Amino acid sequence: MHTALSQAIETLNQHILGKPHQLKLAVTCLLADGHLLIEDLPGMGKTTLSHALANVFGLGFSRIQFTSDLLPADMLGVNIYNTQQQRFEFHSGPIFSEVVLADEINRASPKTQSALLEAMEENQVSIDGTTHTLPTPFFVIATQNPAYQAGTYPLPESQLDRFLMRISLGYPDTEAEKAMLRQQTNTETKQVSDNKAIISPAQLTDWQHSVQHIHASEPILDYLLRLVQRSRDHAEFPYPLSPRATKALLRGAQAWAFLHNRDFVLPEDIQAVFTSIAEHRLRGSQTDYREDGLLSQRILDLTDPLAA
């Protein structure tokens, strides 16, 4: 693994204890130039992880608290008439940041949720007929409460498909939670905001470009396509994987290989990211996140990576 990336992940592990795999997936999602959905109960460290990622990579950060009365203009921005200059001026909203935390995204109305679609897909927003380009890099981290909690609106499948990965932090184990309590009683413990950037935004952008050139051989592409086709050929999978999901799987596997300092993709790279990329697409919006990844694991079990 690259030295700077190792330092970045080590720093993240100091703030989110006992979740090394989830943190590596979050960094992989950022390297793949995707967007991350974190579904969990309140108080699991979703916001802490978002702040820590932005600080470690030296990225500008903004937080949007999604509520039932949030309007698209509150997030995107609005044109306001300047009486002195007699013209409209665009006042950008909090979405114009390199890392945007869409906190409790499923508490906002579907109209407000859908305002994110263009931004996540095309890195731009259109307001009153004018297109405004978003910063580069642009990384959306959305947090979502379980659907059984009051006041939530399920994300439509079209929006779920825009998230490269969905993860859950879950409860820490006893030792990790004990270490967290020790940190709380240590007056010298650093806050997330105290961390200095380990990786510059320019370096991150270069790495994102490098990820796109990680080599995937023909057998690797064939294996990936067999996995995707398996979801389409069997009725037990209610929402087959789309071509966008196919591209997401390749990008995720390339980023995982890059994270492990390789310039080529192995079947193990696809398997490592498959559940976080495929499970929420396979289940759709009607089912809460399942950490067991039953549907995606079944596809992996049924598909031989060495088949001709």
Secondary structure, DSSP 8 states (H G I E B T S, - for coil): --HHHHHHHHHHHHHSTT-HHHHHHHHHHHHTT--EEEE--TTSSHHHHHHHHHHHTT--EEEEE--TT--HHHHHEEEEEETTTTEEEEEE-TTSSSEEEEETGGGS-HHHHHTHHHHHHHSEEEETTEEEE--SS-EEEEEE--TTSTT-----HHHHTT-SEEE------HHHHHHHHHHHH-TT---GGG---SS-HHHHHHHHHHHTTSB--HHHHHHHHHHHHHHHH-TT-SS---HHHHHHHHHHHHHHHHHTT-SB--HHHHHHHHHHHHHHHHH-TTS---TT-HHHHHHHHH--TT--
